[in-house]
Amino acid sequence: MDVEKRIFPIIQLIIFVIIVIFALVYSISIICIRRFHQLNNILTLNICLASIFCCLSWLPIYILVFMKRSNEISANVLIFLNLAQNIFTLEVPLSFVITSVHRYCSIAYHTKAFFRKRRWIIICIGSQWIFGFILAIPIFICTFAPCDRSIWLAVYVFVTTVVISSIMCLIINMFIYHYVRSSSRRVQPQDASGNIQQIKINHRDIYLLKHMVIMFCIFVGGWAPVFIIPIIEHYTPVDQVINSISTILCELASLIDIVDLFLYNHQLRKYFKDLLRC
């Protein structure tokens, strides 16, 4: 057991550091190289930044555990870290949801130039972060309320991070699927010159949509145990090894998503290949 207590924190810390490094490389590349300033890249950058903040909010705890100083942290700092963890972890699945919202609007309202502008992307990303902070308000209130809040907070965090985001993602993607399916059977209207208007649904849109859904499922599937275990612990003790394994699982899910962003972005991947050849 002592060996496990030493090994698990090291593994958790290493994975978190790798995630942050990969995410920073991706983010800096998208931000600094002008030709990558495309709408889809801005949305994936948002996912990446949310993942960085998520990891950085969890990292201090694991550093203290690794240094065996977790008991020295003050109550106020611990409360702040818990709030940061809840907020920034919630922002990651919401970033996938807002990407699906953009894809739906760009497909369903393809004739509207507004949905192809950066202003629309900024509104999407801003709305996502504001919505995440609003959902975190009850956590902030209950944290300082003089009540037995452990089970309520655990359930609320699980519902907001996993359940609500999953339902939103499912509904939006059902709308997209229904629109794509019905539009293929619909007789399209004619424009002023008498030509039939074509709905612009290309394979890249569908591929991106499927890609984001898979990444969302990986994240939710990996992080769900972390939020379920505190609920179970309210009724029965959970072995520390299970806690550690669930943490490693959620870290691996985040790492897979970040690596997948590199694999999906063909232009960025080609840029790094050319850079390494020089």
N, C-alpha and C positions, 0 to 999 in steps of 0.2 A: 504493500500500500504506500510506503514511503517513496518507493521508486516511482510509482504512478503519480504521486503528488509532485514530484520533481519534473517528470517527463511531460505531462500534459500541459503545464503552463508554458514550457519551452516551445512545444509544438504550436500552441495557440498564438503565442507571441510572434513566432516566425511567420505563420500564415498571415496574420494581420499586417505585418510589415511588408510582406510580398504583395498583398492586395493594394496597400497604399502606394507602393512604388509603381506597380503596373498602372494603377488608376491615374497617378500623377503624370506618368509618361504619356498616356493617352490624352489626358486633359490638356497638357501643355502643348502637345502636337496640334490638337484641334484649335486651340486658342491662338497660337503663334503663327501657324502657317495659313495664309490667307485663302488658298485654294480649297481648304477644307471647311470654309465657313458656309456650308450648305445647311438647309433646314434640318434634314435628317441627322446630320452630324451634330448640330446644336442640341437636338433632343437626346442623342446618345451621350453627349457631353454632360447634359443635365443628370442623366442616370449615373454617370461616372462620378460627378461631383457629390451627388447624394450618397453614393457608396463610400467616398472618401470621408465625408463628415460622419457617416455612420461608424466607420472603422475607428476614426480618431476619437469618437465619444466612448467607445469600448476599450480602446488601447490603454488608457491610464490605469484602469482596474487590473488588467492583466500584467502590466509592468510592476505594479505594487505587489501583486500575488507572486510574481517571479522573484522579486527582491525580498519577499516575506515581510512586507511592511503594510499589508492590507488592513491590519488592526490599528495602524497609526493614523489613518485618514479621518478627518473630522466629520461630524454629522452633516454640517452645511455643505461641505464639498461633495460628500456622498449623495446628498439630495440633488445637487446641481448636476452631477454626472448621470444620475438615474433619469432626470428630466431630459438631458441632452441625448441619452441613449434612446429613450422612447420617441422623442421628436424626430431625430435623424434616421432612426431605423424605419419609422413610418413613412418618411419621405421617399425611401427607395421604391417600395411597391407603388406609391402614388406617382412616381416618375414614369413607371411603365404604363400606368393608367392614362396619364396625360398624353403619352405618345400614341396610345390607341385612339384617344379623342381627336388628336390632330389627324391621324390617318383617316378616321371616319369623315371628318369635315372636308379634308382634301379630296376624298373620293366622292362623297355625296354632293358636295357643292364645288365641283371642279371648275365650274364656269366663273366662280367668284374669285377675283384676283386677290382679295384680302387674305384668303386662306393660303396663299403662296408667298406671303410677305413675312419678314422677320418680326414685324409688329405683332402679328398673330402668335408667333412662337413665344415672344416675350410675355404676352398675355397668358398663354397656356402655362408656361413655367412659373410665372408669378402667382397665378391662381392656385397652382399645385402647392407651392410652398406656404401660401396663406392658409389654404384649407388644412394642411398638415398642422400648422400652429394652432388653428382653431380647434381641431380635434384633440390637441394636447392640453387645452385649457382645463378640462375636468381633472386631468392628471395633476396639473399644477395646484389646483384648488384642493383636491383631496390629499395631496402630499402634506399640506400645512394644516389640514383640518384635524381637530381633536376627536378622531373616531377610529374604529377598527377598520382599516382600509386595505389590508393586505390582499384579501381574496377579491374584493371589488376592483382594485387596481389591476390585479393579474388578469381578471376576466376582461376588463375594459381594454387593456393593452392588446390582448389576444384578438378581441373582436375588431378593434380599429385597424390593427396592423395586418391581420390575416383575413378575417371574414369580410369586412367592408370592402377592402381593396380587391379581394377576389370576386365579390359580387359585382362591383363596378366594372372590373375588367371583363367579366363574363358577359354582362349586359351590353357593353359597348361593342365587343367583338361579335355578339349575336346580331346587333344592328348592322354591322359591316357585312357579315355573311348574308343576312337577309337582303341587304341592298344590292350586293354583288350578284346574288342569285336571281333576284327579281328583275334587275336591270338587263340581264342577259336575255330575258324573255319579253322585255317591254319594247313596243314600237316607239322609236325615238322621235321627238318633235323636229320639225324643220326650222332652219334659221331663216333670216330675211331673204337670202338668195335662193331659197328653195332646197338647200342641201340638208341632208339628214345629219343631225348632230350626234357625234359619237361620244359615249361616256368614256373618259380616260381612266380605265382600270388596266394597268399593266402588270406584268409578272413581278416586277420589282416591288410594287406596292403590296401585293399578296405575300411575297417572300418576306418582306420586312415585317408585315403583320404577324405571320407565323413565327418569325424569329423572336419578336418581342413577347409573344405569348409563351413560347418555350422558356425564355429567360425569366419571365415572371413566375412560371410554375416552378422552376429550379429554385428561385429565391424563396418563395413562399414555402415550398416543401422542405427546404433546408432550415429555415428560421422558425417554422411552426413549433417544433419540439421545444425550442428555447422558451417560448411563451406558454406552452401547455404545462411544462414541468412545474413552474411556480403555482399553478392551480392545483396540481396533484399534491404538491408538498403541503398544501393547506390541510389536507386530509390524512396523508400518510408520508413518512420520510422517503426520500429518494436518494439512492446511493450516489456518492460524489463522482464515481466513475461515469455514471449515466449522464450526470450534469456536464462533465468534461467532454464526453463523446458528442453530446448534443451541441456544445459550443463549437467543437471542431467541424461538425457537420454543417452548421450555419456558415462558418468561415469558408469552407470548401465551396458551398453554394455561391457565395459572393465572389470567390476567386474564379470559379467557372464562368460566371457572368462577365467579369472583367476581361478574361482571356477571350471569351466569345465575342466581345465587342471588337477586339483586334482582328479576329478571324473573319467577322462579317464585313468589316470596313476594308474592301479590296484596295481602294486608293491609298489608304494609310499603310496597309501591309506592303504594297508595292513600293511606297516611299521608303520604308525601313529596309527593304531588300536592296534597293538601289543605293541606299546610304551605306550599307554594310559592304557592298561591292567596291565602293570607292576607296 
